[in-house]
């Protein structure tokens, strides 16, 4: 960690310029960076039992550059890109509208709603504030779009993500299934009011 030796009372203070993350709406020019971050981070959220083949199949099907081209052009979606020093280190994607999944529709209580479909940061961005800033900007967009609540699905074995979502005001409201590489995983449905 870079420090400024002239911090208050002789203590070391972090150099905010070095560690500052920025978050902005993503556009078509950001597709390669979004797909690269997505491919690098998706595996981190998977349970240890998930095979490489299933991870690769999901990345090819859902997180490819072609899919991100569709995502950034979709008027129901809002894609955010986190950067530090001009380098992509995280992203979030929101989807406006009522969920298609029946288990989710039955679990969530707040309408209109927005799904926080994806929110990931690279390991080297952990502790930089990128994830918190992505979450703040995501919730701001959902609020500005008129949503009463935001929901998400998280793998039941991903305790780190569940802790982050809990600190961000989400609580468990149900369960759902999530298809990865032809096999269903069990997710918690979490929701928070805006």
Number of C-alpha atoms within 10 A of each C-alpha: 8 12 13 14 12 10 12 9 6 9 11 13 14 14 14 12 10 13 17 13 24 17 23 13 16 21 17 14 10 17 21 15 19 28 22 17 20 26 19 17 19 19 18 14 15 18 13 10 6 14 13 11 11 16 17 17 15 19 22 16 14 16 21 18 21 14 16 22 19 13 22 21 15 12 10 12 19 22 23 26 27 26 19 18 12 9 11 21 29 29 30 25 21 24 22 20 14 14 16 8 11 9 14 22 14 12 17 22 17 17 15 15 26 29 22 23 18 17 22 25 26 18 12 8 19 14 10 16 16 26 24 16 15 25 21 14 17 26 22 12 16 24 17 10 13 14 20 16 21 28 26 23 23 25 20 17 16 16 12 10 16 20 11 14 19 15 11 14 12 20 18 19 16 17 19 19 18 17 11 19 19 10 10 11 18 15 18 22 23 24 27 22 17 16
